[in-house]
Amino acid sequence: MTKEEKAQLKEKIEQKINRLHEDIADLEELTKPIAPENAIGRVSRMDAINNKAVNEQALRQARAKLSKLEQALAHIDQPSFGKCSRCGQPIPVARILFKPESTRCVNCADR
């Protein structure tokens, strides 16, 4: 991986991290408890509870992805960055640019 590709990747990871911080803040707002005294009707309350559960799952996924991106950013300058953690072969740059948190090549990721 060239220096230019690493710089481009670093910028992209930082943009994704910033976007995830915003998304997490929005999701945290949507997953606040639903007060029982809200007079929204039984069906509407059930809908609100269901939507809250969906947003909680999205929040967990966003936090997990944020953690992986922060880890990728921390390791970007290490010699092992961009190499498959399973087989040791270089991960194609296009895959890393598309999914910067990737630690495996396509072949090993399918297994």
HELIX and SHEET records of a PDB file:
HELIX    1   1 LYS A    3  LEU A   30  1                                  28    
HELIX    2   2 ARG A   42  HIS A   75  1                                  34    
HELIX    3   3 VAL A   93  PHE A   98  1                                   6    
HELIX    4   4 VAL A  106  ASP A  110  1                                   5    
END                                                                             
